Amino acid sequence: MNDPLQSAVEIALESGKIQRQSLKKDFAIHHKGEINLVTDVDIACQEKIISMIKERFPDDDIISEEKANRFEGDNNRWIIDPIDGTTNYAHGYPFFCTSIAYEKKGKVVAGVVYNPIMDELFFAARGKGAYLNGNRIKVSSVAKMKKSLLSTGFPYDIATNPDNNIDHFVRFLYEAQAVRRDGSAALNLSYVACGRFDGFWELHLNPWDLAAGVLIAEEAGGVITNLRGGTFNIYDGAVLASNGLIHKAMVRVIEKGGAPSGKVG
């Protein structure tokens, strides 16, 4: 029987190989929106990932950023983002990854995030810890907001959507040591898992942005909630992830301006 985690690792490595080989070549860039991009490399990675999944797990469902998706039903499903950080990829900025998660009976049980440029492979299986290149990882021990390094992101419709995270971003700039915005939620969550970031928040995300990285952060000892500190669901779109020690303080910062109305859980 195929093991989902081992398969996810092997498939992510194949996707990363495509990304490395194509990065310095000419590839087509298409627009799904004014600033929302997709490249031919996204499509090539997705086709490779899906073909490998179907070969090994023919009865499972697959949802992915670059294909039509159905979210209903209780089938086992793969949740994939061929390239999380496509805008970075299109500009040659080396912060992107492949994200692959496996959901069984409504619960994510395996997750892999692979950055092919740094050759960093984050992975986790539920109840078995989180790892980076085979070494077990854990969240940071930073206990004060003023000493914390945070990360976040903004929605593609930032110019027209009032729930665009700018207000939270500004407040955290005053409360934290620093805030980074680097364009890949899956890597941001993985960085929380290995202690590089102490916390991460974002809204208006999709399950393929979240599924693998959330499991990795949880298995590394992180705390994951919605923006109000309540129960988190990968299909609700908003996430607050931390080392646990600064989690309540992050919730308080967000609540200072009132939680945004869009997809907070």
C-alpha atoms as an extended CHARMM CRD file, in Angstrom:
* protein
*
       265  EXT
         1         1  MET       CA              0.0000000000        0.0000000000        0.0000000000  PROA      1               0.0000000000
         2         2  ASN       CA              1.2750000000        3.4750000000       -0.8560000000  PROA      2               0.0000000000
         3         3  ASP       CA              2.0490000000        5.7050000000        2.1150000000  PROA      3               0.0000000000
         4         4  PRO       CA              0.5830000000        9.2110000000        1.5930000000  PROA      4               0.0000000000
         5         5  LEU       CA              3.4360000000       11.0540000000        3.3140000000  PROA      5               0.0000000000
         6         6  GLN       CA              6.1850000000        9.1980000000        1.4600000000  PROA      6               0.0000000000
         7         7  SER       CA              4.3380000000        9.7160000000       -1.8180000000  PROA      7               0.0000000000
         8         8  ALA       CA              3.8410000000       13.4190000000       -1.0660000000  PROA      8               0.0000000000
         9         9  VAL       CA              7.5720000000       13.7820000000       -0.4230000000  PROA      9               0.0000000000
        10        10  GLU       CA              8.5030000000       12.0580000000       -3.6850000000  PROA      10              0.0000000000
        11        11  ILE       CA              5.9480000000       14.0470000000       -5.6780000000  PROA      11              0.0000000000
        12        12  ALA       CA              7.0110000000       17.3890000000       -4.1690000000  PROA      12              0.0000000000
        13        13  LEU       CA             10.6270000000       16.6640000000       -5.0560000000  PROA      13              0.0000000000
        14        14  GLU       CA              9.6190000000       16.0040000000       -8.6740000000  PROA      14              0.0000000000
        15        15  SER       CA              7.6840000000       19.2790000000       -8.7710000000  PROA      15              0.0000000000
        16        16  GLY       CA             10.6800000000       21.1050000000       -7.3450000000  PROA      16              0.0000000000
        17        17  LYS       CA             12.8890000000       19.6440000000      -10.0540000000  PROA      17              0.0000000000
        18        18  ILE       CA             10.6300000000       21.1820000000      -12.6960000000  PROA      18              0.0000000000
        19        19  GLN       CA             10.7670000000       24.5550000000      -10.9380000000  PROA      19              0.0000000000
        20        20  ARG       CA             14.5570000000       24.5740000000      -10.7360000000  PROA      20              0.0000000000
        21        21  GLN       CA             15.0010000000       23.5440000000      -14.3580000000  PROA      21              0.0000000000
        22        22  SER       CA             12.5410000000       26.1460000000      -15.6400000000  PROA      22              0.0000000000
        23        23  LEU       CA             13.4480000000       29.1260000000      -13.4730000000  PROA      23              0.0000000000
        24        24  LYS       CA             16.1300000000       30.5570000000      -15.7690000000  PROA      24              0.0000000000
        25        25  LYS       CA             14.3020000000       29.7130000000      -18.9770000000  PROA      25              0.0000000000
        26        26  ASP       CA             11.6590000000       31.6760000000      -20.8470000000  PROA      26              0.0000000000
        27        27  PHE       CA              8.1700000000       30.7060000000      -19.6990000000  PROA      27              0.0000000000
        28        28  ALA       CA              4.7680000000       32.2060000000      -20.3510000000  PROA      28              0.0000000000
        29        29  ILE       CA              3.0520000000       34.2690000000      -17.6730000000  PROA      29              0.0000000000
        30        30  HSD       CA             -0.7340000000       34.5580000000      -17.7000000000  PROA      30              0.0000000000
        31        31  HSD       CA             -3.0410000000       36.7430000000      -15.6140000000  PROA      31              0.0000000000
        32        32  LYS       CA             -5.9730000000       35.3390000000      -13.6260000000  PROA      32              0.0000000000
        33        33  GLY       CA             -6.5560000000       38.8640000000      -12.3250000000  PROA      33              0.0000000000
        34        34  GLU       CA             -4.8030000000       42.2180000000      -12.4610000000  PROA      34              0.0000000000
        35        35  ILE       CA             -1.9870000000       41.0470000000      -10.1460000000  PROA      35              0.0000000000
        36        36  ASN       CA             -2.8090000000       37.3230000000       -9.8070000000  PROA      36              0.0000000000
        37        37  LEU       CA             -0.4520000000       35.3170000000      -12.0180000000  PROA      37              0.0000000000
        38        38  VAL       CA             -0.1030000000       31.7760000000      -13.2830000000  PROA      38              0.0000000000
        39        39  THR       CA              2.8340000000       30.5130000000      -15.2990000000  PROA      39              0.0000000000
        40        40  ASP       CA              3.3720000000       27.5930000000      -17.6270000000  PROA      40              0.0000000000
        41        41  VAL       CA              5.5620000000       26.1580000000      -14.8760000000  PROA      41              0.0000000000
        42        42  ASP       CA              2.6000000000       26.1140000000      -12.4630000000  PROA      42              0.0000000000
        43        43  ILE       CA              0.6710000000       24.0930000000      -15.0200000000  PROA      43              0.0000000000
        44        44  ALA       CA              3.5690000000       21.7270000000      -15.7280000000  PROA      44              0.0000000000
        45        45  CYS       CA              4.0750000000       21.1040000000      -11.9990000000  PROA      45              0.0000000000
        46        46  GLN       CA              0.3730000000       20.5350000000      -11.4660000000  PROA      46              0.0000000000
        47        47  GLU       CA              0.1710000000       18.0380000000      -14.3200000000  PROA      47              0.0000000000
        48        48  LYS       CA              3.1420000000       16.1270000000      -12.9090000000  PROA      48              0.0000000000
        49        49  ILE       CA              1.7240000000       16.1120000000       -9.3870000000  PROA      49              0.0000000000
        50        50  ILE       CA             -1.7520000000       15.0140000000      -10.4490000000  PROA      50              0.0000000000
        51        51  SER       CA             -0.4830000000       12.2750000000      -12.7520000000  PROA      51              0.0000000000
        52        52  MET       CA              1.6570000000       10.8100000000       -9.9510000000  PROA      52              0.0000000000
        53        53  ILE       CA             -1.2170000000       10.9740000000       -7.4620000000  PROA      53              0.0000000000
        54        54  LYS       CA             -3.6780000000        9.3370000000       -9.8510000000  PROA      54              0.0000000000
        55        55  GLU       CA             -1.2020000000        6.5690000000      -10.5850000000  PROA      55              0.0000000000
        56        56  ARG       CA             -0.7880000000        5.7550000000       -6.8860000000  PROA      56              0.0000000000
        57        57  PHE       CA             -4.1610000000        6.7670000000       -5.4330000000  PROA      57              0.0000000000
        58        58  PRO       CA             -6.6980000000        6.4580000000       -8.2650000000  PROA      58              0.0000000000
        59        59  ASP       CA             -9.7740000000        6.6720000000       -6.0120000000  PROA      59              0.0000000000
        60        60  ASP       CA             -8.8090000000        9.8640000000       -4.1730000000  PROA      60              0.0000000000
        61        61  ASP       CA            -10.0720000000       13.3530000000       -4.9460000000  PROA      61              0.0000000000
        62        62  ILE       CA             -7.6660000000       16.1650000000       -5.7970000000  PROA      62              0.0000000000
        63        63  ILE       CA             -8.1070000000       19.8770000000       -5.2590000000  PROA      63              0.0000000000
        64        64  SER       CA             -5.5280000000       22.3170000000       -6.5700000000  PROA      64              0.0000000000
        65        65  GLU       CA             -5.0760000000       26.0250000000       -7.1920000000  PROA      65              0.0000000000
        66        66  GLU       CA             -4.8830000000       25.7320000000      -10.9690000000  PROA      66              0.0000000000
        67        67  LYS       CA             -7.9100000000       23.4900000000      -11.6020000000  PROA      67              0.0000000000
        68        68  ALA       CA            -11.6420000000       23.5210000000      -11.0300000000  PROA      68              0.0000000000
        69        69  ASN       CA            -12.3480000000       22.1940000000       -7.5520000000  PROA      69              0.0000000000
        70        70  ARG       CA            -15.2050000000       20.6880000000       -5.5910000000  PROA      70              0.0000000000
        71        71  PHE       CA            -15.0720000000       21.0100000000       -1.8200000000  PROA      71              0.0000000000
        72        72  GLU       CA            -18.0450000000       18.8320000000       -0.8890000000  PROA      72              0.0000000000
        73        73  GLY       CA            -17.9610000000       15.1280000000       -0.0810000000  PROA      73              0.0000000000
        74        74  ASP       CA            -15.9820000000       13.0690000000        2.3980000000  PROA      74              0.0000000000
        75        75  ASN       CA            -13.6090000000       11.2590000000        0.0420000000  PROA      75              0.0000000000
        76        76  ASN       CA             -9.9420000000       11.1710000000        0.8950000000  PROA      76              0.0000000000
        77        77  ARG       CA             -8.4070000000       14.0920000000       -0.9600000000  PROA      77              0.0000000000
        78        78  TRP       CA             -5.1000000000       15.6210000000       -1.9480000000  PROA      78              0.0000000000
        79        79  ILE       CA             -4.7810000000       19.3800000000       -1.5230000000  PROA      79              0.0000000000
        80        80  ILE       CA             -2.0200000000       20.8010000000       -3.6860000000  PROA      80              0.0000000000
        81        81  ASP       CA             -0.4620000000       24.0940000000       -4.6740000000  PROA      81              0.0000000000
        82        82  PRO       CA              1.9800000000       23.4520000000       -7.5270000000  PROA      82              0.0000000000
        83        83  ILE       CA              3.8090000000       26.7180000000       -6.8130000000  PROA      83              0.0000000000
        84        84  ASP       CA              2.9150000000       28.7000000000       -3.7250000000  PROA      84              0.0000000000
        85        85  GLY       CA              4.5500000000       32.0430000000       -4.4780000000  PROA      85              0.0000000000
        86        86  THR       CA              3.9390000000       32.2530000000       -8.2260000000  PROA      86              0.0000000000
        87        87  THR       CA              4.5380000000       36.0150000000       -8.3230000000  PROA      87              0.0000000000
        88        88  ASN       CA              7.9110000000       35.4510000000       -6.6840000000  PROA      88              0.0000000000
        89        89  TYR       CA              8.6840000000       32.7060000000       -9.1920000000  PROA      89              0.0000000000
        90        90  ALA       CA              7.7100000000       34.8770000000      -12.1440000000  PROA      90              0.0000000000
        91        91  HSD       CA             10.1450000000       37.5710000000      -10.9690000000  PROA      91              0.0000000000
        92        92  GLY       CA             12.9700000000       35.1780000000      -10.1320000000  PROA      92              0.0000000000
        93        93  TYR       CA             12.6540000000       35.9080000000       -6.4140000000  PROA      93              0.0000000000
        94        94  PRO       CA             13.7150000000       32.6370000000       -4.7430000000  PROA      94              0.0000000000
        95        95  PHE       CA             10.9400000000       32.2580000000       -2.1750000000  PROA      95              0.0000000000
        96        96  PHE       CA              8.3840000000       29.7410000000       -3.4280000000  PROA      96              0.0000000000
        97        97  CYS       CA              7.4850000000       26.1170000000       -2.8780000000  PROA      97              0.0000000000
        98        98  THR       CA              5.2970000000       23.1760000000       -3.6980000000  PROA      98              0.0000000000
        99        99  SER       CA              2.6990000000       22.3860000000       -1.0470000000  PROA      99              0.0000000000
       100       100  ILE       CA              0.9990000000       18.9720000000       -0.8610000000  PROA      100             0.0000000000
       101       101  ALA       CA             -1.3690000000       17.7620000000        1.8690000000  PROA      101             0.0000000000
       102       102  TYR       CA             -3.4390000000       14.6170000000        2.3180000000  PROA      102             0.0000000000
       103       103  GLU       CA             -6.8480000000       14.8650000000        3.9480000000  PROA      103             0.0000000000
       104       104  LYS       CA             -8.4770000000       11.7090000000        5.3180000000  PROA      104             0.0000000000
       105       105  LYS       CA            -12.0340000000       11.7150000000        6.6510000000  PROA      105             0.0000000000
       106       106  GLY       CA            -12.0000000000       15.4930000000        6.9260000000  PROA      106             0.0000000000
       107       107  LYS       CA             -8.6560000000       15.7660000000        8.7100000000  PROA      107             0.0000000000
       108       108  VAL       CA             -5.2660000000       16.6040000000        7.2120000000  PROA      108             0.0000000000
       109       109  VAL       CA             -2.9630000000       13.7290000000        8.1680000000  PROA      109             0.0000000000
       110       110  ALA       CA              0.1360000000       14.3980000000        6.0380000000  PROA      110             0.0000000000
       111       111  GLY       CA              1.7700000000       17.5290000000        4.6840000000  PROA      111             0.0000000000
       112       112  VAL       CA              4.8480000000       18.4420000000        2.6720000000  PROA      112             0.0000000000
       113       113  VAL       CA              6.2560000000       21.8620000000        1.7560000000  PROA      113             0.0000000000
       114       114  TYR       CA              9.3230000000       21.9260000000       -0.4840000000  PROA      114             0.0000000000
       115       115  ASN       CA             11.4520000000       24.9420000000       -1.4140000000  PROA      115             0.0000000000
       116       116  PRO       CA             13.6030000000       23.7010000000       -4.3120000000  PROA      116             0.0000000000
       117       117  ILE       CA             15.9640000000       26.6920000000       -4.3650000000  PROA      117             0.0000000000
       118       118  MET       CA             17.0680000000       26.2330000000       -0.7570000000  PROA      118             0.0000000000
       119       119  ASP       CA             16.4890000000       22.4730000000       -1.0190000000  PROA      119             0.0000000000
       120       120  GLU       CA             14.4400000000       22.5600000000        2.1780000000  PROA      120             0.0000000000
       121       121  LEU       CA             11.8640000000       19.8400000000        2.6330000000  PROA      121             0.0000000000
       122       122  PHE       CA              9.4010000000       20.3530000000        5.4730000000  PROA      122             0.0000000000
       123       123  PHE       CA              7.0840000000       17.4520000000        6.2460000000  PROA      123             0.0000000000
       124       124  ALA       CA              4.8000000000       16.0820000000        8.9290000000  PROA      124             0.0000000000
       125       125  ALA       CA              2.4080000000       13.2400000000        9.6510000000  PROA      125             0.0000000000
       126       126  ARG       CA             -0.3100000000       13.7780000000       12.2460000000  PROA      126             0.0000000000
       127       127  GLY       CA              0.8680000000       12.6840000000       15.6640000000  PROA      127             0.0000000000
       128       128  LYS       CA              4.4310000000       12.0230000000       14.5200000000  PROA      128             0.0000000000
       129       129  GLY       CA              6.1290000000       15.4290000000       14.6720000000  PROA      129             0.0000000000
       130       130  ALA       CA              7.4410000000       17.8170000000       12.0330000000  PROA      130             0.0000000000
       131       131  TYR       CA             10.7380000000       17.6550000000       10.1980000000  PROA      131             0.0000000000
       132       132  LEU       CA             13.0510000000       19.7150000000        8.0100000000  PROA      132             0.0000000000
       133       133  ASN       CA             15.3220000000       17.6280000000        5.7910000000  PROA      133             0.0000000000
       134       134  GLY       CA             14.9030000000       14.7220000000        8.1840000000  PROA      134             0.0000000000
       135       135  ASN       CA             15.6620000000       16.6540000000       11.3740000000  PROA      135             0.0000000000
       136       136  ARG       CA             12.8660000000       17.2060000000       13.8620000000  PROA      136             0.0000000000
       137       137  ILE       CA             11.8360000000       20.8370000000       14.2790000000  PROA      137             0.0000000000
       138       138  LYS       CA              9.9680000000       22.8440000000       16.8880000000  PROA      138             0.0000000000
       139       139  VAL       CA              8.5680000000       26.3340000000       17.2490000000  PROA      139             0.0000000000
       140       140  SER       CA             10.4950000000       29.1730000000       18.8870000000  PROA      140             0.0000000000
       141       141  SER       CA             10.5900000000       30.0240000000       22.5870000000  PROA      141             0.0000000000
       142       142  VAL       CA             10.0830000000       33.7760000000       22.1410000000  PROA      142             0.0000000000
       143       143  ALA       CA              7.5500000000       34.8400000000       24.7530000000  PROA      143             0.0000000000
       144       144  LYS       CA              7.2320000000       38.5970000000       24.1940000000  PROA      144             0.0000000000
       145       145  MET       CA              5.6150000000       40.3220000000       21.2470000000  PROA      145             0.0000000000
       146       146  LYS       CA              8.2710000000       43.0440000000       21.1990000000  PROA      146             0.0000000000
       147       147  LYS       CA             10.9280000000       40.3980000000       20.5640000000  PROA      147             0.0000000000
       148       148  SER       CA              8.9410000000       38.4970000000       17.9420000000  PROA      148             0.0000000000
       149       149  LEU       CA              9.4860000000       38.2550000000       14.1970000000  PROA      149             0.0000000000
       150       150  LEU       CA              6.1580000000       37.8930000000       12.4200000000  PROA      150             0.0000000000
       151       151  SER       CA              5.0180000000       37.3050000000        8.8570000000  PROA      151             0.0000000000
       152       152  THR       CA              1.8580000000       37.9570000000        6.9010000000  PROA      152             0.0000000000
       153       153  GLY       CA              0.4590000000       38.4580000000        3.4170000000  PROA      153             0.0000000000
       154       154  PHE       CA             -2.1790000000       40.4140000000        1.5260000000  PROA      154             0.0000000000
       155       155  PRO       CA             -5.0450000000       39.3950000000       -0.7750000000  PROA      155             0.0000000000
       156       156  TYR       CA             -4.8010000000       39.8270000000       -4.5370000000  PROA      156             0.0000000000
       157       157  ASP       CA             -7.7140000000       42.2890000000       -4.4380000000  PROA      157             0.0000000000
       158       158  ILE       CA             -5.9100000000       44.5070000000       -1.9210000000  PROA      158             0.0000000000
       159       159  ALA       CA             -6.7360000000       47.6680000000       -3.8890000000  PROA      159             0.0000000000
       160       160  THR       CA            -10.5120000000       47.1170000000       -3.8040000000  PROA      160             0.0000000000
       161       161  ASN       CA            -11.1960000000       44.9160000000       -0.7480000000  PROA      161             0.0000000000
       162       162  PRO       CA            -11.5100000000       46.7800000000        2.5700000000  PROA      162             0.0000000000
       163       163  ASP       CA            -10.6270000000       43.5240000000        4.3820000000  PROA      163             0.0000000000
       164       164  ASN       CA             -7.0990000000       43.7630000000        3.0160000000  PROA      164             0.0000000000
       165       165  ASN       CA             -5.0580000000       43.2360000000        6.2170000000  PROA      165             0.0000000000
       166       166  ILE       CA             -3.3070000000       46.6090000000        6.0260000000  PROA      166             0.0000000000
       167       167  ASP       CA             -4.7540000000       47.7780000000        9.3510000000  PROA      167             0.0000000000
       168       168  HSD       CA             -3.5170000000       44.6610000000       11.1610000000  PROA      168             0.0000000000
       169       169  PHE       CA             -0.1470000000       44.9470000000        9.4450000000  PROA      169             0.0000000000
       170       170  VAL       CA              0.3370000000       48.5060000000       10.6730000000  PROA      170             0.0000000000
       171       171  ARG       CA             -0.6010000000       47.6070000000       14.2600000000  PROA      171             0.0000000000
       172       172  PHE       CA              1.8040000000       44.6570000000       14.3060000000  PROA      172             0.0000000000
       173       173  LEU       CA              4.5980000000       46.9110000000       13.0270000000  PROA      173             0.0000000000
       174       174  TYR       CA              4.2840000000       48.8460000000       16.2880000000  PROA      174             0.0000000000
       175       175  GLU       CA              3.8690000000       45.8050000000       18.5360000000  PROA      175             0.0000000000
       176       176  ALA       CA              6.4260000000       43.2950000000       17.1680000000  PROA      176             0.0000000000
       177       177  GLN       CA             10.1710000000       43.4840000000       16.6110000000  PROA      177             0.0000000000
       178       178  ALA       CA              9.5810000000       43.2140000000       12.8500000000  PROA      178             0.0000000000
       179       179  VAL       CA              7.0820000000       41.9660000000       10.2870000000  PROA      179             0.0000000000
       180       180  ARG       CA              7.9350000000       40.2780000000        6.9910000000  PROA      180             0.0000000000
       181       181  ARG       CA              5.7990000000       39.8950000000        3.8830000000  PROA      181             0.0000000000
       182       182  ASP       CA              7.3670000000       37.4670000000        1.4230000000  PROA      182             0.0000000000
       183       183  GLY       CA              4.5960000000       35.8870000000       -0.6000000000  PROA      183             0.0000000000
       184       184  SER       CA              4.1620000000       32.2320000000        0.3930000000  PROA      184             0.0000000000
       185       185  ALA       CA              1.7800000000       31.2180000000        3.1790000000  PROA      185             0.0000000000
       186       186  ALA       CA              2.9690000000       27.5950000000        3.0720000000  PROA      186             0.0000000000
       187       187  LEU       CA              6.5800000000       28.6330000000        3.6720000000  PROA      187             0.0000000000
       188       188  ASN       CA              5.5620000000       31.2050000000        6.2910000000  PROA      188             0.0000000000
       189       189  LEU       CA              3.7910000000       28.4650000000        8.2650000000  PROA      189             0.0000000000
       190       190  SER       CA              6.7810000000       26.1570000000        7.8560000000  PROA      190             0.0000000000
       191       191  TYR       CA              9.0300000000       28.9250000000        9.1360000000  PROA      191             0.0000000000
       192       192  VAL       CA              6.8360000000       29.2180000000       12.2310000000  PROA      192             0.0000000000
       193       193  ALA       CA              7.2950000000       25.4710000000       12.6290000000  PROA      193             0.0000000000
       194       194  CYS       CA             11.0950000000       25.6600000000       12.6290000000  PROA      194             0.0000000000
       195       195  GLY       CA             11.3050000000       28.8060000000       14.7670000000  PROA      195             0.0000000000
       196       196  ARG       CA             12.3850000000       31.3260000000       12.1240000000  PROA      196             0.0000000000
       197       197  PHE       CA              9.1020000000       33.1800000000       12.5730000000  PROA      197             0.0000000000
       198       198  ASP       CA              7.3400000000       33.4250000000       15.9130000000  PROA      198             0.0000000000
       199       199  GLY       CA              3.9170000000       34.0630000000       14.4110000000  PROA      199             0.0000000000
       200       200  PHE       CA              1.9800000000       34.3680000000       11.1510000000  PROA      200             0.0000000000
       201       201  TRP       CA             -1.4640000000       35.6360000000       10.2730000000  PROA      201             0.0000000000
       202       202  GLU       CA             -3.3330000000       36.1230000000        7.0330000000  PROA      202             0.0000000000
       203       203  LEU       CA             -6.8770000000       36.1790000000        5.6660000000  PROA      203             0.0000000000
       204       204  HSD       CA             -8.6300000000       35.2980000000        2.4190000000  PROA      204             0.0000000000
       205       205  LEU       CA             -6.4780000000       32.2160000000        1.8540000000  PROA      205             0.0000000000
       206       206  ASN       CA             -7.4130000000       28.9510000000        0.1570000000  PROA      206             0.0000000000
       207       207  PRO       CA             -7.0520000000       25.3970000000        1.4930000000  PROA      207             0.0000000000
       208       208  TRP       CA             -4.0860000000       24.7070000000       -0.7960000000  PROA      208             0.0000000000
       209       209  ASP       CA             -2.2870000000       27.6800000000        0.7880000000  PROA      209             0.0000000000
       210       210  LEU       CA             -2.8660000000       26.3290000000        4.2810000000  PROA      210             0.0000000000
       211       211  ALA       CA             -3.3040000000       22.5720000000        4.5560000000  PROA      211             0.0000000000
       212       212  ALA       CA              0.2820000000       21.3020000000        4.5470000000  PROA      212             0.0000000000
       213       213  GLY       CA              1.8540000000       24.2400000000        6.3690000000  PROA      213             0.0000000000
       214       214  VAL       CA             -0.7270000000       24.2240000000        9.1530000000  PROA      214             0.0000000000
       215       215  LEU       CA             -0.1260000000       20.5450000000        9.9120000000  PROA      215             0.0000000000
       216       216  ILE       CA              3.6400000000       21.0880000000        9.9040000000  PROA      216             0.0000000000
       217       217  ALA       CA              3.3040000000       24.0250000000       12.3170000000  PROA      217             0.0000000000
       218       218  GLU       CA              0.9500000000       22.0810000000       14.5960000000  PROA      218             0.0000000000
       219       219  GLU       CA              3.2340000000       19.0600000000       14.7080000000  PROA      219             0.0000000000
       220       220  ALA       CA              6.1420000000       21.3440000000       15.6130000000  PROA      220             0.0000000000
       221       221  GLY       CA              4.2370000000       22.5210000000       18.6900000000  PROA      221             0.0000000000
       222       222  GLY       CA              2.5680000000       25.5740000000       17.2150000000  PROA      222             0.0000000000
       223       223  VAL       CA             -0.9000000000       26.9000000000       17.9740000000  PROA      223             0.0000000000
       224       224  ILE       CA             -3.3080000000       27.4160000000       15.0620000000  PROA      224             0.0000000000
       225       225  THR       CA             -6.6170000000       29.2990000000       15.3420000000  PROA      225             0.0000000000
       226       226  ASN       CA             -8.7650000000       31.6730000000       13.3720000000  PROA      226             0.0000000000
       227       227  LEU       CA             -8.0830000000       35.3860000000       13.8270000000  PROA      227             0.0000000000
       228       228  ARG       CA            -10.2780000000       35.5840000000       16.9150000000  PROA      228             0.0000000000
       229       229  GLY       CA             -8.4660000000       32.7330000000       18.6120000000  PROA      229             0.0000000000
       230       230  GLY       CA            -11.2460000000       30.2370000000       17.8720000000  PROA      230             0.0000000000
       231       231  THR       CA            -11.3820000000       26.9300000000       16.0500000000  PROA      231             0.0000000000
       232       232  PHE       CA             -9.4790000000       26.8670000000       12.7620000000  PROA      232             0.0000000000
       233       233  ASN       CA            -10.6390000000       25.2690000000        9.5230000000  PROA      233             0.0000000000
       234       234  ILE       CA             -8.5590000000       25.1870000000        6.3300000000  PROA      234             0.0000000000
       235       235  TYR       CA            -11.6920000000       25.9850000000        4.3180000000  PROA      235             0.0000000000
       236       236  ASP       CA            -12.5340000000       29.1820000000        6.2320000000  PROA      236             0.0000000000
       237       237  GLY       CA             -9.7090000000       31.2610000000        4.7380000000  PROA      237             0.0000000000
       238       238  ALA       CA             -8.0970000000       33.0030000000        7.7230000000  PROA      238             0.0000000000
       239       239  VAL       CA             -5.3380000000       31.7560000000       10.0040000000  PROA      239             0.0000000000
       240       240  LEU       CA             -3.4000000000       32.8210000000       13.0560000000  PROA      240             0.0000000000
       241       241  ALA       CA             -0.3600000000       30.6390000000       13.7600000000  PROA      241             0.0000000000
       242       242  SER       CA              2.2310000000       31.0930000000       16.4830000000  PROA      242             0.0000000000
       243       243  ASN       CA              4.6180000000       29.4080000000       18.8540000000  PROA      243             0.0000000000
       244       244  GLY       CA              1.7890000000       29.5240000000       21.3960000000  PROA      244             0.0000000000
       245       245  LEU       CA              3.6130000000       31.8810000000       23.7470000000  PROA      245             0.0000000000
       246       246  ILE       CA              2.5920000000       35.0350000000       21.8970000000  PROA      246             0.0000000000
       247       247  HSD       CA             -0.7400000000       33.7770000000       20.5900000000  PROA      247             0.0000000000
       248       248  LYS       CA             -3.0380000000       35.6490000000       22.9720000000  PROA      248             0.0000000000
       249       249  ALA       CA             -1.0440000000       38.8290000000       22.4250000000  PROA      249             0.0000000000
       250       250  MET       CA             -1.4710000000       38.4640000000       18.6410000000  PROA      250             0.0000000000
       251       251  VAL       CA             -5.2260000000       37.9980000000       19.0550000000  PROA      251             0.0000000000
       252       252  ARG       CA             -5.3740000000       41.1790000000       21.1460000000  PROA      252             0.0000000000
       253       253  VAL       CA             -3.5400000000       43.1680000000       18.4700000000  PROA      253             0.0000000000
       254       254  ILE       CA             -5.9790000000       41.9610000000       15.8240000000  PROA      254             0.0000000000
       255       255  GLU       CA             -8.9750000000       42.7210000000       18.0320000000  PROA      255             0.0000000000
       256       256  LYS       CA             -7.8470000000       46.3280000000       18.5320000000  PROA      256             0.0000000000
       257       257  GLY       CA             -9.2610000000       47.1660000000       15.1370000000  PROA      257             0.0000000000
       258       258  GLY       CA            -12.0420000000       44.5960000000       15.1470000000  PROA      258             0.0000000000
       259       259  ALA       CA            -11.7000000000       41.3390000000       13.2650000000  PROA      259             0.0000000000
       260       260  PRO       CA            -12.2050000000       41.7760000000        9.5080000000  PROA      260             0.0000000000
       261       261  SER       CA            -15.5630000000       40.7180000000        8.1400000000  PROA      261             0.0000000000
       262       262  GLY       CA            -14.2500000000       38.3800000000        5.4560000000  PROA      262             0.0000000000
       263       263  LYS       CA            -13.6020000000       34.7170000000        6.2920000000  PROA      263             0.0000000000
       264       264  VAL       CA            -12.3230000000       34.9280000000        9.8310000000  PROA      264             0.0000000000
       265       265  GLY       CA            -13.9160000000       31.7160000000       11.0820000000  PROA      265             0.0000000000
